[in-house]
């Protein structure tokens, strides 16, 4: 019974990892990271 629950948890973790590393999600995260980097690069020189 306990082993069955542990296997289900591992499956859920594997599913969530697969969802994160889909091409669409990976591309979206790269685009968001790039836009944040550009915004910070343009704002930080004025602040510092």
C-alpha positions, 0 to 999 in steps of 0.5 A: 500500500505504501509502495503504491503511494510512493510510485504514484508520487514518483509518476506525478513528479515525472509528469510535472517535469515532462510538462515543464520541459515541453518545447512550448513551455521551454520556449515561453520561459526562454522568451520571458527570461530574455525580455526580463534580461533586456528590461533589466539591462536598460533600467539598471544603469540608471539606477546604479 
